[in-house]
């Protein structure tokens, strides 16, 4: 499980939805075999590139590898 924080005070848009009320400071995902899984991804997950592309600040997400 990997945790990452927001780019600023909030996470920015995710899947074209505001996240201003997601003020928890961290988001948790599972990365396995190059696929990212969280509560919002499809059952089969998404590639890292697909996952980052759906976040307003996806370019700064660092999964640590």
C-alpha positions in Angstrom: 0.0 0.0 0.0 1.3 3.4 -0.9 0.2 6.7 0.5 0.6 10.1 -1.1 -0.4 13.6 -0.1 -1.9 16.5 -2.0 -0.1 19.0 -4.2 -1.2 21.8 -2.0 -3.9 22.2 0.5 -6.1 19.9 -1.5 -5.7 17.1 -4.1 -7.1 19.0 -7.1 -9.6 17.5 -9.4 -9.8 13.7 -9.7 -11.8 12.2 -12.6 -13.1 15.7 -13.3 -14.6 16.0 -9.8 -13.6 18.5 -7.1 -11.8 17.0 -4.1 -12.0 20.0 -1.8 -13.9 18.0 0.8 -11.3 15.2 0.8 -9.2 17.1 3.3 -7.6 14.0 4.9 -4.1 14.8 3.9 -3.3 11.4 2.3 -4.7 9.0 -0.3 -4.0 5.3 -0.3 -3.5 3.0 -3.3 -2.2 -0.4 -4.0 0.3 -0.8 -6.8 0.8 -4.3 -8.1 2.3 -5.5 -11.4 2.3 -2.0 -12.8 -1.4 -1.4 -12.0 -2.9 1.0 -9.5 -5.9 0.1 -7.4 -8.0 2.4 -5.1 -11.6 2.8 -4.2 -12.3 4.6 -7.5 -10.5 2.5 -10.1 -12.2 -0.2 -12.1 -11.9 -3.7 -10.7 -8.9 -4.5 -12.9 -7.1 -1.3 -11.8 -5.4 1.2 -14.1 -1.9 1.5 -15.5 0.2 4.0 -13.6 0.0 6.4 -16.6 -3.8 6.1 -16.8 -4.2 6.7 -13.0 -2.0 9.8 -13.1 -3.7 11.2 -16.1 -7.0 11.3 -14.2 -5.6 13.6 -11.5 -5.2 17.3 -11.9 -1.7 17.1 -10.4 -0.9 13.5 -11.5 2.5 14.5 -12.8 3.8 15.0 -9.3 2.6 11.7 -7.8 5.7 9.6 -6.9 5.0 6.0 -6.0 8.5 5.5 -4.7 9.9 3.3 -7.5 
